[in-house]
Amino acid sequence: MGEVRDALAENPVAAAVVTVLAGTEVAETNRRGRFILSGVPVGVHEFSVRHLGYAPLSHEVTVSRGITTEVEIGLVPEPVEMAPIVATAARSRRLEVKGFYERKYWGELVSGGTFFTAADIERRNPALISHMIADAPGVRLQCGIRHDSCMIPNARGASGLVPGGCVMSIYLDGVRLRVRATRKDTLDDFVRPSEIAGVEVYMGPASLPAEFGGSDSGCGAVAIWTK
């Protein structure tokens, strides 16, 4: 019977592997740092104790017939050098220049907007970008008869609930689009989801950045940036 402890902190060391050199006996310490090796022949034996984060230790023990030999072993902590972990965050240079990431940071911090990156769009894999934008809280779609093109109404206008919603302003690469509720010239005709690097959705004038504001911005705005 034996016990393995941290030589510096005197805490039990669990899951340390104890082996008898030149033999087949192997044991592992429990959560209290204790272990039992049975069937060890009488005589002097060298034990090896190993655990990740501690220096390996050899300990000589004399085993007598009919007697349980008790040992207490202290392991010395040893830092383990591991390969560095490198985390890389890929950002679109175009979005960086256009201020997308800065607006995203502050917008999410104060709940001032909803933002989708190219990775978000790829995961969602929408057939139309209007379907992706509809995931933003408070947005609902107003689609044509064939549901192959949709407008993006905000459920609320500048002065409260608007029956049927009011159409949000749409910006594509910083330019205001004049979309209509007909099949021609709707948002989904201008850009495909695979072409988009980022989307910003603002639900009202209070959260709108200055570059997307204006006298007709009461219904909020959607800003789309292509790759």
C-alpha angles and dihedrals in degrees: 000000000000145000130218120204140173103265092214104037097026091225122143114264111219126201094022111152115232118192136174109234114234088017141079099238113120131171138172125217119244126227090282090055093249129134141175126212114190131185095036110153120242113269142058115322136178117228125202121209121192135175131159109260094026132087111255113255134203118202128185117221132181113219117203127197115265094002129107107229114213122202134179117205128191120205121206115224113244122187113240116222110222132182111269119257113230118200116195123193112200114212130182110246089210093055091045091056093045092054095245096136094047092050089045092052095050094035093055091043093059098024089250099144148344120259133195125190127200088262091055091050092048091052093048092042096196120192089223129022089233087065089057093047089052087067088073113100113264097016123116132176130243105198135188125250094275094041089230095119130029142192120219113232122183110224090226132048130201093282102038138280114007119200106246091003127262124265116257122229113260124212123188113194089339096310120114113240122214101217125177135205091248128095090259122074099008121144095262090058092060102051141013123221092245090059095056126099099179145356130204122196121193119183100202147356093274092067098035118116113232093253091063098039132096143130091293097048098098093114095053128245145258119215118196125191122195125215 
